[in-house]
Amino acid sequence: MSFEQDIAPERYEEQHVHEVYEQIASHFSSTRYKPWPIVESFLQSLSPGSVGLDVGCGNGKYLTVSQDVFIIGSDRSSNLVKIAAKHEPHSAVVADMLTLPHQVGRFDFAISIAVVHHLSTPERRREAIKAILDCLKDGGKALIYVWALEQKSSRRGWDEGHEQDVMVPWVMKTGKKNPNEDGSTEKTFQRYYHLYRSGELEGDIVGVGGQVVDSGYEKDNWWAICQRHIKS
């Protein structure tokens, strides 16, 4: 199991995901400004006037990629939402992706970029994907990105055979005026990730009744475009 046996997954994620992002929000945001090509292409391919969601929007860097659509962003981090909310006319709210405050079947599209992998059990990851798909209209599509296990060409060097549940450090300078107890001026935060192996994301989508329209690999991530299964 990917978390301590005596800690509920909700609490584990609170400690190793949510509390971390609240503390590093400003520094994290300063490093997140360039849209990934496939996400940008997906958003720019949407019909003008489309209304959609960015689930786990972070600092909101994708909200303004296309001027022809309207996006409601959401994130668990209130500090990141404060940054994202500046991207008017789009909006951003604080919300958990497992309890999204949106009506079912109302949105033309959704994106969730590098978020689902922060959930610490297979059941919760699938629940998150289902929550995203449930928000879509018939024919609406969602683009989901997760970190890949297969990253042997990256600086991290993960690949097949490596543990899929890992802690990833985020190093942030504390400033010389406020050194740590050991005299250092850097603080390291550990974030939980589940590294998806090839085919696992598609399996989760199908497992909750979704359909995979397209999928692939980009920048050490697996991605999939999916939609709700429409009964004939």
Secondary structure, DSSP 8 states (H G I E B T S, - for coil): --S-TTS-HHHHHIIIIIHHHHHHHHHHHHT--S--HHHHHHHHTS-TT-EEEEET-TT-TTTTS-TTSEEEEEES-HHHHHHHTTSTTSEEEE--GGG--S-TT-EEEEEEES-GGGSSSHHHHHHHHHHHHHTEEEEEEEEEEEEBS--TTSSS---TTS-SEEEEEEEEE--TTS--TTS-SEEEEEEEEE-B-TTHHHHHHHHTTEEEEEEEEETTEEEEEEEE----
